[in-house]
Each structure stands twice: as structure tokens, then as C-alpha cells.
Amino acid sequence: MAKIIELYEVASTNDYIKGLNSPEEVIVSAKRQTAGRGTKGRSFVSDEGGVYISALKIRKNFDFSRAFSIMITSCVSVCRTVEFFGLKPTIKWANDVLVGGRKISGTLIENTLSSGNMCRSIVGIGLNVNNSFSGELSGIATSMKNEAGHAFSVDEVREELIKNLGREYSVADYKEYIDWFGSEVILIKEGERTLATALDIDEVGRLIVSVGGEVRRISSGEISLKLI
């Protein structure tokens, strides 16, 4: 069982774990972050009312080709958590969880390599529980409270999420929360948008799409996905 450190406020739970340089697995939780980060350098609003945790996982002989399994664990853990509290989640490839078409959670995974293998992974998760949003954010972000119409115990949600993070999941578990296969999506790369039909996700996490009748496999590092 990983040691759990609970904080009130921190700049970033991922950065806090890095500073610990712990030789053992640890989970850091904060009530708010002042400099929360998402993927590709984006900021992540982390006001009080959400669950913000980072989990350090020590790995041995873990080949980089298995990296998508870390994403699977984080996304499915969030989905199982919000589902436990009565909501219906959808995964937006690769690492966002939506409820009602709006983002309820995001993940930032940072891996450390040694001799070609991953030796340490930090999985940072922000889950909007009782958060409220206004202005532009209200159109793209939501919270468990917004969707259910009532507040939740942040402590209970955090405990459920940590419990789910301790389990193993498969690609099939991940795809259970995708309802947009067969639908048109927009692929965005360096501002250029391409219309495609989403077909599947393969074992290493590449999105399989059809573009003008041509089947392509795309990694999440290459493009961003917009659901229509």
C-alpha cells in the first residue's frame, strides 16, 4: 500500500512528488493546486472542491511500448469512480473523461526512463467534484455536482479513486467508455483540421481512423481529437 500524503494547497501534486525523490511508491493529495498542469503544457483549473492527486509508481523492466496501459489505468479509474457515484462517463481519447459532453477530469502522466525502460511513472489526476465554472469554461468543463444536481463528499470520491487506481485494467475496459466509434471526428494537428471516421483503438493506444477511405493509425502525441 502506497503512503498517502494529504496537503491543503500545493503548486502541483506532480511537481511535489518529483521534489520528494521517493524510493517508494507514494500518493499525494491536495485540496487545491495553484499551478495545476494538463497535457501539452496546458493549465488545469484546480480550485477547492475537486480531487487532485498524483501517484508515483515504481516500475521494473517496464518497456515503453506498454505506456498506454498507464493511461488506461488512470482513465478507467476515473470512469469507475464517477460511475460509482451515479454518473455516466465517456473517455475522449486519449486521456480526458467527459460527462454530459463536457470535461470532468484530466490526466497528466510523466515517465522517467532508464536504459530504455520506464522506471518511474507519476500519474496526476484532477477530478471536478463540487467545482463550479463560469464564462467560457462553463461550456467545456463540468463537475459531478453540476451533473448530478447535488454536492458530493470530496473525501469519499478521493478514497474511491485511490482504490480504483490500485486495480489493473485492459484496453477492453478502456473502450467500454467510448461511444463514438463509427462517428465522424475532427483531427487537429498544428491548427490544421481533418475530418475522419473513428474506427477503433489498438493495443498500444493508437487511434484507428478512416480518412477519405484510407485507414490510419495515429498516436496521441501527433494530434488532438475533437468529438462532433
C-alpha positions as CSV (number, residue, x, y, z in Angstrom):
1,M,0.0,0.0,0.0
2,A,1.4,3.3,-1.1
3,K,2.0,6.0,1.5
4,I,-0.6,8.8,1.2
5,I,0.3,12.4,1.8
6,E,-2.6,14.9,2.2
7,L,-2.0,18.6,1.7
8,Y,-4.3,21.6,1.7
9,E,-2.6,23.6,-1.1
10,V,0.3,22.9,-3.4
11,A,1.5,24.3,-6.7
12,S,1.3,20.9,-8.4
13,T,0.9,17.5,-6.9
14,N,3.1,16.1,-9.7
15,D,5.9,18.6,-9.0
16,Y,5.6,17.9,-5.3
17,I,6.2,14.2,-5.8
18,K,9.2,15.0,-8.0
19,G,10.6,17.0,-5.2
20,L,10.3,14.1,-2.8
21,N,12.5,11.9,-4.9
22,S,11.0,9.0,-3.0
23,P,12.4,5.5,-3.4
24,E,9.0,4.1,-2.6
25,E,5.5,4.5,-4.1
26,V,3.6,7.4,-2.8
27,I,0.3,9.2,-3.4
28,V,0.0,13.0,-2.9
29,S,-3.4,14.6,-2.5
30,A,-4.3,18.3,-2.3
31,K,-7.5,20.3,-1.8
32,R,-6.3,22.8,-4.4
33,Q,-3.4,23.5,-6.8
34,T,-2.1,26.9,-7.6
35,A,-0.3,25.8,-10.8
36,G,-2.1,22.7,-11.9
37,R,-0.9,21.3,-15.3
38,G,-2.5,19.3,-18.0
39,T,-1.1,17.7,-21.1
40,K,0.9,19.7,-23.8
41,G,1.6,22.4,-21.2
42,R,-2.0,23.5,-20.7
43,S,-3.0,24.8,-17.3
44,F,-5.7,22.9,-15.3
45,V,-8.0,24.9,-13.1
46,S,-7.7,23.4,-9.6
47,D,-9.8,25.3,-7.2
48,E,-11.1,23.8,-3.9
49,G,-13.9,21.4,-4.4
50,G,-12.1,18.9,-6.6
51,V,-9.9,15.9,-6.1
52,Y,-6.3,16.4,-7.1
53,I,-3.9,13.5,-6.7
54,S,-0.6,12.2,-8.1
55,A,0.5,8.7,-7.7
56,L,4.2,7.6,-8.0
57,K,4.6,4.1,-9.4
58,I,8.0,2.4,-9.3
59,R,8.5,0.0,-12.2
60,K,10.9,-2.7,-13.1
61,N,11.6,-3.9,-16.7
62,F,8.7,-1.9,-18.0
63,D,9.1,-1.4,-21.7
64,F,8.0,1.9,-23.1
65,S,5.7,0.1,-25.6
66,R,3.4,-0.6,-22.6
67,A,3.0,3.1,-21.8
68,F,-0.7,3.2,-22.9
69,S,-1.5,0.8,-20.0
70,I,-0.8,3.6,-17.6
71,M,-3.2,5.8,-19.4
72,I,-5.8,3.0,-19.3
73,T,-5.4,2.7,-15.6
74,S,-5.9,6.5,-15.0
75,C,-8.9,6.9,-17.3
76,V,-10.7,3.8,-16.3
77,S,-10.1,4.5,-12.6
78,V,-11.8,7.9,-13.0
79,C,-14.7,6.4,-15.0
80,R,-15.3,3.7,-12.4
81,T,-15.2,6.4,-9.7
82,V,-17.8,8.7,-11.2
83,E,-19.9,5.7,-12.3
84,F,-19.9,4.5,-8.7
85,F,-21.5,7.9,-7.7
86,G,-24.2,7.5,-10.4
87,L,-22.8,9.4,-13.4
88,K,-22.2,8.2,-16.9
89,P,-18.7,8.9,-18.2
90,T,-17.2,8.8,-21.7
91,I,-13.5,8.7,-22.5
92,K,-12.3,11.2,-25.1
93,W,-9.1,9.7,-26.5
94,A,-6.6,9.8,-25.1
95,N,-6.8,11.0,-21.5
96,D,-9.9,13.1,-20.9
97,V,-13.1,11.9,-19.2
98,L,-16.3,13.6,-20.1
99,V,-19.8,13.6,-18.6
100,G,-22.6,15.2,-20.5
101,G,-20.2,16.1,-23.3
102,R,-18.0,18.3,-21.1
103,K,-14.7,17.6,-19.4
104,I,-14.9,16.4,-15.8
105,S,-11.3,15.1,-15.4
106,G,-7.9,15.2,-17.0
107,T,-4.7,13.3,-16.6
108,L,-1.0,14.2,-16.7
109,I,1.4,11.3,-16.9
110,E,5.2,11.9,-16.6
111,N,7.5,8.9,-17.0
112,T,11.2,8.5,-16.2
113,L,13.3,6.3,-18.4
114,S,16.4,4.2,-17.5
115,S,18.2,2.0,-20.0
116,G,15.3,2.2,-22.4
117,N,12.7,1.1,-19.9
118,M,10.4,3.1,-17.7
119,C,11.4,3.0,-14.1
120,R,9.1,5.6,-12.5
121,S,5.7,7.0,-13.5
122,I,3.8,9.9,-12.0
123,V,0.1,9.8,-12.7
124,G,-1.6,13.1,-11.9
125,I,-5.4,13.3,-12.0
126,G,-7.7,16.2,-11.5
127,L,-11.4,15.3,-11.0
128,N,-14.0,18.1,-10.7
129,V,-16.3,17.1,-7.8
130,N,-18.1,20.2,-6.4
131,N,-16.4,22.8,-8.6
132,S,-18.4,25.5,-10.4
133,F,-17.5,27.1,-13.7
134,S,-18.4,30.3,-15.3
135,G,-17.8,32.1,-18.6
136,E,-16.0,30.2,-21.4
137,L,-15.1,27.3,-19.0
138,S,-18.8,26.5,-18.3
139,G,-19.1,25.4,-21.9
140,I,-16.2,22.9,-21.8
141,A,-15.9,21.8,-18.2
142,T,-18.3,20.3,-15.7
143,S,-18.3,18.7,-12.3
144,M,-20.0,15.8,-10.5
145,K,-22.1,18.3,-8.7
146,N,-23.2,20.1,-11.9
147,E,-24.2,16.8,-13.5
148,A,-26.0,15.2,-10.5
149,G,-27.6,18.4,-9.1
150,H,-26.1,17.9,-5.6
151,A,-22.8,18.0,-3.8
152,F,-20.6,15.0,-3.0
153,S,-18.2,14.3,-0.2
154,V,-14.8,15.1,-1.8
155,D,-13.1,12.7,0.7
156,E,-15.3,9.8,-0.3
157,V,-14.7,10.5,-4.0
158,R,-10.9,10.7,-3.4
159,E,-11.0,7.4,-1.5
160,E,-12.9,5.6,-4.3
161,L,-10.5,7.0,-6.9
162,I,-7.4,5.8,-4.9
163,K,-9.0,2.4,-4.5
164,N,-9.7,2.1,-8.3
165,L,-6.1,3.2,-9.1
166,G,-4.9,0.2,-7.3
167,R,-6.5,-2.2,-9.8
168,E,-5.5,-3.4,-13.2
169,Y,-7.5,-2.7,-16.4
170,S,-7.3,-3.7,-20.1
171,V,-7.8,-2.0,-23.4
172,A,-11.3,-3.6,-23.5
173,D,-12.1,-1.8,-20.1
174,Y,-10.9,1.5,-21.6
175,K,-13.1,1.0,-24.8
176,E,-16.2,0.3,-22.6
177,Y,-16.3,4.0,-22.0
178,I,-16.1,5.0,-25.7
179,D,-19.4,5.6,-27.5
180,W,-18.1,7.4,-30.6
181,F,-16.6,4.6,-32.7
182,G,-18.2,4.8,-36.1
183,S,-18.8,8.5,-35.8
184,E,-17.1,11.4,-37.5
185,V,-14.4,13.2,-35.5
186,I,-12.0,16.1,-36.2
187,L,-8.3,15.5,-36.0
188,I,-6.3,18.7,-35.2
189,K,-2.6,19.0,-36.0
190,E,-0.8,22.3,-35.8
191,G,-4.0,24.2,-36.4
192,E,-5.0,22.1,-39.4
193,R,-8.3,20.2,-39.1
194,T,-9.1,16.9,-40.8
195,L,-12.5,15.1,-40.8
196,A,-12.2,11.4,-40.1
197,T,-14.3,8.4,-39.0
198,A,-13.2,6.9,-35.7
199,L,-12.9,3.1,-36.0
200,D,-11.1,1.7,-33.0
201,I,-8.1,2.0,-30.6
202,D,-5.3,-0.6,-30.9
203,E,-3.4,-2.3,-28.1
204,V,-0.7,0.4,-27.9
205,G,-3.2,3.3,-27.7
206,R,-3.2,4.5,-31.3
207,L,-6.5,5.8,-32.7
208,I,-7.6,4.0,-35.8
209,V,-9.5,6.2,-38.2
210,S,-10.6,6.3,-41.8
211,V,-9.7,9.5,-43.8
212,G,-11.0,9.5,-47.3
213,G,-11.3,5.8,-47.4
214,E,-7.7,5.3,-46.1
215,V,-7.2,3.7,-42.7
216,R,-4.7,5.4,-40.5
217,R,-3.2,4.7,-37.0
218,I,-2.4,7.9,-35.1
219,S,-0.6,8.4,-31.8
220,S,-1.9,10.9,-29.3
221,G,1.4,12.8,-29.5
222,E,0.7,13.6,-33.1
223,I,-2.8,15.1,-33.0
224,S,-5.6,16.3,-30.8
225,L,-9.1,14.9,-31.1
226,K,-12.4,16.9,-31.3
227,L,-15.7,15.0,-30.9
228,I,-18.5,16.2,-33.1
